[in-house]
Amino acid sequence: MHIEFRHLKTIKAIHDTGGLARAAERLHITQSALSHQVKGLEDQAGVELFVRRTKPLKLSAAGLRLLKLAERILPEIAALEDEFSGLRSGRAGRMHIAIECHACFEWLFPVLEKFRHAWPEVDVDIRPGLAFGALPALQREEVDLVISSDPETLDCVEFTPLFDYEPRFVAAAKHPLADKPFVEAEDFRDETLITYPVDRARLDVFSQLLTPAKVEPRGVRQVELTAVILLLVASQRGVAVLPDWVLRDLRSQSDYISRPITAQGLTRRLYAATRADETAQPFVAHLLRLARTEPLKLRAAAALP
């Protein structure tokens, strides 16, 4: 038995209208064409689908089975058509994001909250990009955007600059280094450095300062959560280096100090990597605009003496 989409629409229309004439009008075909279609379907099934001696026209037991199938399948087809329409118009799609920096969660959540209200039909998900190869996953279309501070030259991948940020030294207010206007690589030699559980090559304090200076801290302690890092720093269990936007809540707290790294300070740039042919999609472009502006607000609020 070969059931087509039009057969399901026919069964549903006849059931809803109670007759061939009204069903044909709904389906925008002639009553004769509809009768031939019904006869062909009954010939395939080998059973009658309608009780023809009743008015309005009623479905037989076999017809009711086919109606149940139509009532299940037709809404799914309609939803799929609407989804495809959304994809064509750019109002719907998928935005699965991989993040290569733990601290990025601090500013990304407000960005995604605004994005969700603007694009409710876009499926948003977040994956910690450090648990897998985020950029290769982007190329394989397993994720749609990667937040990274390490741009690479990759086929069909575009890196959009988001904003510059300053990695800053954070210590307890009573720490001996609190009296210095800035810290240098040598200042870390006798310290326990508290970091996110990230490879050293992806930590700014190592890649931009300690590794080039060939300085090894007395110890390194890895901690998952920013709040716990700050708690340990305040308890004088170690020191940390965090992006300036993370420190927005420290301005009114007397337990911490924040200092530039080196006299010139360190400046890093964060990027959003997307597949090149999707960067200009309306919802992708909007997310990139939000990602460029929201962290700047946090950074302005994070200014510390």
Buried (B, 14 or more C-beta within 10 A) or exposed (E): EEBEEEBBBBBBBBBEBBEBEBBBBBBEBEBEEBEEBBEEBBEEBEEBBBEEEEEEBBBBEBBEBBBEBBEEBBEEEEEEEEEEEBBEEBBBBEBBBBBBBBBBBBBBEBBBEBBEEEBEEBEBEBBBBBEEBBBEBBBEEBBBBBBBBBBEEBEEBBBBEBBEBBBBBBBBEEBEBBEBEBBBBEBBEEBBBBBBEBEEEBBBBBBBBBBEEEBEBEEBBEBEEBEEBBBBBBEBBBBBBBBBBBBBBBEEEEBBBBBBBEEEEBEBEBBBBBBEEBBEBBBBBBBBEBBBEBBBEBBEEBEBE
